[in-house]
Amino acid sequence: MRGMGNMGNMQKMMKQMQKMQKEMMEAQEQLGEQKVEGTAGGGMVTVVVSGHKKVLEVRINEEAVDPDDVEMLQDMILVATNDALDKVDQLTEQTMGKYTKGFNIPGF
């Protein structure tokens, strides 16, 4: 009957894994509900993205629109978008990092 103790430990471990999986799914859902802003040009361009890296909004201050310098506006949009995405990566690490520490899980 020595093996019965191991079976109980295995069941306990499986329950813990299921609980952790549920918590991870909830955290992932909450992450998607977050909105993160990236800015460029001192706030001339703002890009808002979700925690799932979907662009939700782009705001451009009318002073940033110069028909003679469209490249500058394009650069500011690019910088603001990358700033927002970098912030989402940081938020994801803060939110999901406690679940993925020590695991090499693709996508986290």
Summary of the structure (lengths in Angstrom):
residues: 108
radius of gyration: 21.6
end to end distance: 41.1
largest distance: 83.3
contacts: 278
relative contact order: 0.15
helix: 60%
strand: 17%
